Amino acid sequence: MRGRVLAVLVLVTYNSWLAWRLNGHPEALSGYLSELAAQDQPFQWFFRLGDLAAAVVFVAVAALGRRGWTPWLGHWAPRVAIGLLLVAVGTALDVVFNLPCAESRDAVCAATPSLARHLHEACSVLVSVSLVATIGMSAVGMAARGGWHVPARLTAGLAVVVAVLMVASVAAPAVAPGTQGPVQALQVLLCSGWIALLAWRLPGGRRA
């Protein structure tokens, strides 16, 4: 039961961006999702608290999964738990070092040097790399237990897709400005779905 509850909490908290209309601007999703929590946005605390809540849920899933995933991932379970813990740390630090403004709609602010921006970017890189690593290690763990069957191959494919989306979101402002938001939204949906699956696979949850 607790795994199913945590799975629902992952999907709800990590997708607070779905309430983007709170910030009022019709182009709120044209920039990075973290711009919703920028210091100059009217409902920044709603989105920051959503991310903070997600980080807490990730820690709970990682703590329970360290041993709970062993029947599924074998000795890779603790490594996947550490990867998810790093995702939680990076997500929480993103809340602390939020962006100074919605940069995609404020050229002056975007051009102004900001330590908070650099720290935010570093934390976002930590989250991105850890997410891809967590999915990739899960695929390897599944393959080690039962060979490269369909679920293991699908999981490895998910890691590749998420990595491509992350690179695309970084390149989007230069290549296709305004598309980074939708690309990142798809990435977050996929990652939240994966973490929800990790929660679902905790002891007491259903097999997937």
Secondary structure, DSSP 8 states (H G I E B T S, - for coil): -HHHHHHHHHHHHTTGGGGGGGG--TTTTSS-GGGGGSTTSTTHHHHHHHHHHHHHHHHHHHHHHHHHTHHHHGGGHHHHHHHHHHHHHHHHHHHHT--SS-GGG-HHHHHS--HHHHHHHHHHHHHHHHHHHHHHHHHHHHHHHH-S-HHHHHHHHHHHHHHHHHHHHHHHHHHSTT-HHHHHHHHHHHHHHHHHHHHHTSTTS---
